[in-house]
């Protein structure tokens, strides 16, 4: 090949040297000329549009590139608005044009508006079921060169119009689209690089879709109407969570999004009591989804969060309550007076407290609401002996764990104090027969020395209270038979020594790690000392602590190995004057004192047994 022909090969094609609008006009002319060749021309058009939008997005400060993008997209819009355009060309063009047009949305506000017009025109000209599939595919596969929030905006608006155009199988069609929409909203709302204005615009469009679904519901009757209303309710609750996560509390507190979402509740048959207890969520799920669609529920993973948040937002704002047409005072009173519903509500609130992405401000109001529904001695309003919360135990346990995390990690001192108050009230609301198991599970599953120490102190407090109650019954000269009819409960039993052993002789073997576990060790030693003194003074042995075998085990397996460890650490650090050594000695001083007192008590009891 000659050098001249080689140079010709490297030259750009003549049509690529044309100005963008001239190039566009040539493609559109070719597209209109022959229906048979339309697919090739459409491919050329989409490729050209993508190159124009990409050039503008890669150089966001180039105003000329923005103007070219606007002019090109505007000319495409004028083309598809032509009354003489062949429907066959429209059908082929609509397959890829909505996605290509959406890539212009982040170039400028003008381009965003025209992109929306292009999609609206496609919706008005094409079969709605086809457009539903096309728009969902475009939502599911954003362009890598575009900013997601802007790209999705015109597509979401297009879907809100498509829903209104569907003629048959409304529920089925909407059900297909909802997961795609929610996946987009979830992806964007959990990102941290979007501004409030962008998110607000996107949620506005999501609410427009909710309005469209509601309008479709008005056209339906019977079971399909019920199913679609239920799906709308689930959709709204999922968005309630995403809104609460993504927009700053300061902005959202005066924002219209939450009241607008809450205004759908009466239409969907949702009540605050049904939301906070979870019964409405279960009902809607059964109606809209059924029991065998686990994959579908993955797109609705935050509906229980949303149900709880809906009520908490009502607790925060009177405007939200008015929008939901609710009476929050009556709701709170009902939860105070109905223990089962209160347990259900407490179980639902864990979704807020355990969700890391939610702001602390919302968790503060959640704790406040918990305290509100447990005002007074609510546990006295039910028969503690016969209350059965076994089916609620897992949920209550998870809530207590979530409250623990607030106690441990909240930076606000008042919030930590209130959270601990709620923790104690939840425990008090659990029947005594179940309370010990809950505390044991919390201790076993905690890796915080300070929290284990707090929990062991609570166990000690429960034992002290029961001991006082037992003494009162004896002082009132209750007969032995009557006294025997009321069990001593699990706190004064051998199980309590298992808690001490968990700390003083961890399951991994050997003594506990010090000084890291110092708080837990000190609390465990104090609990053991209290049990030993109380049992020996009262000449009882409910826990078995006074049996020779137990004392020998405690002495040889718990206390002596711990004394060896503490003595060694203290010896190593007492001669060292750096800050770490001083802190270690100070931390272990109380442990050493209580440890030696426990050893003395056990030795005294062992002498009495010989």
DAWOCOR-V222972 format. One record per residue. N is the residue number from 1. D_CENTER is the distance of its C-alpha to the mean C-alpha in Angstrom with 2 decimals. Layout:
{{N;D_CENTER} {N;D_CENTER}}
//
This chain:
{{1;66.93} {2;68.48} {3;66.78} {4;67.03} {5;65.25} {6;62.55} {7;61.92} {8;61.75} {9;59.06} {10;56.86} {11;57.21} {12;54.35} {13;54.98} {14;56.79} {15;54.11} {16;51.50} {17;53.78} {18;53.64} {19;51.79} {20;48.31} {21;49.34} {22;52.50} {23;50.61} {24;48.18} {25;51.12} {26;52.77} {27;49.72} {28;49.38} {29;53.11} {30;52.92} {31;50.05} {32;52.10} {33;55.27} {34;54.43} {35;51.87} {36;52.71} {37;51.68} {38;48.63} {39;46.11} {40;47.64} {41;47.78} {42;44.14} {43;43.22} {44;45.33} {45;43.72} {46;40.11} {47;41.12} {48;42.87} {49;39.98} {50;37.59} {51;40.12} {52;40.45} {53;36.74} {54;36.25} {55;39.22} {56;37.86} {57;34.36} {58;35.84} {59;37.98} {60;35.96} {61;38.79} {62;41.45} {63;42.22} {64;44.79} {65;42.25} {66;40.01} {67;43.04} {68;44.00} {69;40.52} {70;40.67} {71;44.23} {72;43.56} {73;40.55} {74;42.53} {75;45.44} {76;43.32} {77;42.04} {78;45.64} {79;46.63} {80;44.19} {81;45.21} {82;48.83} {83;50.19} {84;52.40} {85;49.66} {86;49.98} {87;47.14} {88;47.29} {89;46.55} {90;43.69} {91;42.14} {92;42.45} {93;41.31} {94;38.17} {95;36.81} {96;36.06} {97;36.70} {98;33.30} {99;31.57} {100;34.46} {101;34.46} {102;30.73} {103;31.44} {104;33.58} {105;30.82} {106;30.00} {107;33.70} {108;34.23} {109;33.36} {110;36.58} {111;35.61} {112;32.21} {113;34.18} {114;36.72} {115;34.13} {116;32.69} {117;36.27} {118;36.97} {119;34.04} {120;34.97} {121;38.52} {122;37.52} {123;35.55} {124;38.64} {125;41.04} {126;39.31} {127;38.29} {128;34.81} {129;33.73} {130;34.81} {131;33.04} {132;29.78} {133;30.02} {134;31.21} {135;28.47} {136;25.71} {137;27.41} {138;27.59} {139;23.89} {140;23.20} {141;25.59} {142;25.60} {143;28.53} {144;28.13} {145;30.24} {146;28.27} {147;25.44} {148;22.62} {149;21.79} {150;25.51} {151;26.19} {152;23.73} {153;24.78} {154;28.13} {155;26.89} {156;24.28} {157;27.07} {158;29.31} {159;27.06} {160;26.96} {161;30.77} {162;30.99} {163;29.22} {164;31.98} {165;34.66} {166;33.80} {167;36.57} {168;35.62} {169;32.82} {170;30.36} {171;27.50} {172;27.94} {173;28.04} {174;24.99} {175;23.00} {176;23.98} {177;22.87} {178;19.48} {179;17.63} {180;19.48} {181;18.58} {182;14.83} {183;15.00} {184;16.89} {185;14.62} {186;11.53} {187;13.95} {188;15.35} {189;12.58} {190;10.91} {191;14.52} {192;16.01} {193;19.55} {194;19.61} {195;21.07} {196;20.13} {197;23.08} {198;22.14} {199;18.61} {200;20.19} {201;22.75} {202;20.40} {203;18.38} {204;21.84} {205;22.82} {206;19.76} {207;20.79} {208;24.32} {209;23.27} {210;21.82} {211;25.21} {212;27.03} {213;25.31} {214;26.20} {215;29.73} {216;30.02} {217;29.04} {218;32.04} {219;34.31} {220;33.33} {221;34.38} {222;33.72} {223;31.09} {224;30.10} {225;29.43} {226;27.22} {227;25.29} {228;24.78} {229;23.77} {230;21.10} {231;19.86} {232;19.92} {233;17.81} {234;15.06} {235;15.46} {236;15.24} {237;12.04} {238;10.29} {239;12.04} {240;11.20} {241;7.54} {242;9.18} {243;11.89} {244;10.10} {245;8.68} {246;12.04} {247;14.79} {248;16.14} {249;16.06} {250;19.86} {251;20.17} {252;17.76} {253;19.33} {254;22.49} {255;21.20} {256;21.93} {257;18.82} {258;17.01} {259;20.36} {260;21.12} {261;18.02} {262;18.80} {263;22.36} {264;21.52} {265;20.63} {266;24.34} {267;25.24} {268;22.67} {269;23.72} {270;20.49} {271;20.95} {272;18.96} {273;20.09} {274;19.09} {275;15.57} {276;14.95} {277;16.61} {278;14.99} {279;18.51} {280;18.29} {281;15.31} {282;17.48} {283;20.50} {284;19.27} {285;17.95} {286;21.38} {287;23.22} {288;21.62} {289;20.60} {290;22.53} {291;22.00} {292;22.92} {293;20.70} {294;18.02} {295;18.20} {296;17.60} {297;14.46} {298;12.95} {299;13.04} {300;11.28} {301;8.29} {302;6.07} {303;9.11} {304;8.48} {305;5.73} {306;8.62} {307;11.21} {308;10.37} {309;10.10} {310;13.33} {311;15.14} {312;14.08} {313;15.31} {314;18.38} {315;18.81} {316;18.84} {317;21.07} {318;24.05} {319;24.07} {320;20.78} {321;22.31} {322;25.47} {323;23.84} {324;22.19} {325;25.62} {326;24.35} {327;25.90} {328;23.33} {329;26.12} {330;26.95} {331;23.38} {332;23.20} {333;26.67} {334;25.85} {335;22.99} {336;25.39} {337;28.10} {338;26.38} {339;25.08} {340;23.60} {341;21.52} {342;20.60} {343;19.39} {344;17.32} {345;15.82} {346;15.17} {347;13.48} {348;11.13} {349;10.33} {350;8.96} {351;5.51} {352;5.93} {353;8.08} {354;6.59} {355;3.79} {356;6.92} {357;6.98} {358;7.15} {359;10.90} {360;12.72} {361;14.59} {362;11.96} {363;11.48} {364;15.27} {365;15.64} {366;13.34} {367;15.72} {368;18.56} {369;17.78} {370;17.66} {371;21.01} {372;22.30} {373;21.94} {374;23.51} {375;26.38} {376;29.68} {377;30.37} {378;28.39} {379;29.08} {380;32.75} {381;32.18} {382;31.75} {383;33.91} {384;32.28} {385;34.69} {386;33.84} {387;30.13} {388;28.31} {389;24.61} {390;24.77} {391;22.53} {392;19.88} {393;20.34} {394;17.57} {395;14.95} {396;16.72} {397;16.98} {398;13.28} {399;12.88} {400;15.87} {401;14.54} {402;11.48} {403;14.17} {404;16.36} {405;14.21} {406;14.44} {407;18.15} {408;18.62} {409;16.88} {410;16.90} {411;19.88} {412;20.84} {413;23.38} {414;23.11} {415;19.35} {416;20.05} {417;22.95} {418;21.19} {419;18.36} {420;21.21} {421;22.91} {422;19.99} {423;19.91} {424;23.62} {425;23.47} {426;20.97} {427;23.34} {428;26.30} {429;24.94} {430;24.92} {431;28.43} {432;30.52} {433;31.08} {434;27.39} {435;26.69} {436;28.51} {437;26.62} {438;23.27} {439;24.68} {440;26.19} {441;23.00} {442;21.23} {443;24.27} {444;24.50} {445;20.95} {446;21.03} {447;22.36} {448;22.94} {449;26.55} {450;26.04} {451;23.38} {452;25.67} {453;28.50} {454;26.74} {455;25.98} {456;29.60} {457;30.83} {458;28.99} {459;30.72} {460;33.98} {461;33.48} {462;32.96} {463;36.12} {464;38.05} {465;37.15} {466;38.18} {467;41.36} {468;42.24} {469;41.71} {470;43.91} {471;46.57} {472;46.52} {473;47.10} {474;49.95} {475;51.46} {476;51.40} {477;53.53} {478;51.29} {479;53.12} {480;52.17} {481;51.36} {482;49.03} {483;47.31} {484;46.99} {485;45.27} {486;42.30} {487;40.75} {488;40.13} {489;36.45} {490;34.75} {491;34.63} {492;38.40} {493;38.61} {494;38.86} {495;35.09} {496;34.74} {497;36.88} {498;34.47} {499;31.89} {500;34.54} {501;35.38} {502;31.81} {503;32.21} {504;35.95} {505;36.25} {506;32.96} {507;32.63} {508;33.29} {509;36.76} {510;38.74} {511;38.11} {512;34.79} {513;34.08} {514;35.53} {515;35.01} {516;31.29} {517;31.01} {518;33.46} {519;31.39} {520;30.53} {521;34.15} {522;35.63} {523;33.59} {524;34.52} {525;38.17} {526;38.18} {527;36.75} {528;39.44} {529;42.13} {530;41.17} {531;41.29} {532;44.60} {533;46.27} {534;45.17} {535;46.26} {536;49.56} {537;50.35} {538;49.66} {539;51.42} {540;48.51} {541;46.64} {542;43.57} {543;41.49} {544;44.36} {545;44.23} {546;48.03} {547;49.04} {548;51.06} {549;49.04} {550;45.74} {551;47.33} {552;48.92} {553;45.63} {554;43.91} {555;46.82} {556;47.18} {557;43.65} {558;41.51} {559;43.70} {560;46.35} {561;44.05} {562;41.90} {563;45.11} {564;46.21} {565;42.94} {566;42.88} {567;46.61} {568;46.30} {569;43.44} {570;45.28} {571;48.51} {572;46.95} {573;45.44} {574;48.06} {575;50.49} {576;47.94} {577;47.37} {578;44.46} {579;41.35} {580;39.30} {581;42.12} {582;42.53} {583;38.83} {584;39.02} {585;42.13} {586;40.70} {587;37.55} {588;39.68} {589;42.43} {590;40.83} {591;39.79} {592;43.42} {593;44.85} {594;42.84} {595;43.33} {596;47.10} {597;47.14} {598;45.37} {599;47.92} {600;50.75} {601;49.55} {602;49.22} {603;52.63} {604;54.19} {605;52.81} {606;53.97} {607;57.43} {608;57.58} {609;56.77} {610;59.75}}
//
